[in-house]
Amino acid sequence: MSIEEVGGGLIFLFVGGAILVIGDFPAIIGLLFCLAGLLLLVRGLD
């Protein structure tokens, strides 16, 4: 378990969620941030 990867994944998820909620940017950007965050979380928890 890597704390840096888990923390980075949570940050990416938070940023992606904020992009989706605020709606100033295209939704695909928020979804990509969420996907990157999930990948980092899975990699960090492995």
N, C-alpha and C positions, 0 to 999 in steps of 0.2 A: 504494500500500500504506500503510495507516494502522496504526501500531504500537498506538495506543490501542484500535482496534477488534479487532485480532488478540488483544491481551492480554485485553480484556474477554471475547471469545469463549472463550478458554481458561479464564478464571475461571468463566464460566457452565457450560462443559462439566464442569469439575472439581466444582463445587457440585452440578450435576445428577447426576453419577455418584455422588457421596457420598450424596445423598438416596436414590438407588436402592439402593446397597449397604447403608446403615444400615437403611432400611426403616421408620423411625418415621413418615414422612409417606406419603401416598398416592403411588403410582408415577407418576400423571399429572403431579404437580408436578415430579418429577425429569425426566420426559420433556420437559416444557415448558422447563425450564432448559437441557437438552441441545439442544433445537431452537433456542432463542434463541442459544445459544453457537455453533451451526453457522451460523446466519444471520449473526451478527457476523463470524465467521471468513471466510465467503465474501465478505461485503461489504468486509472489511478487505484481503483478498488481491486483490480486483478492481483 
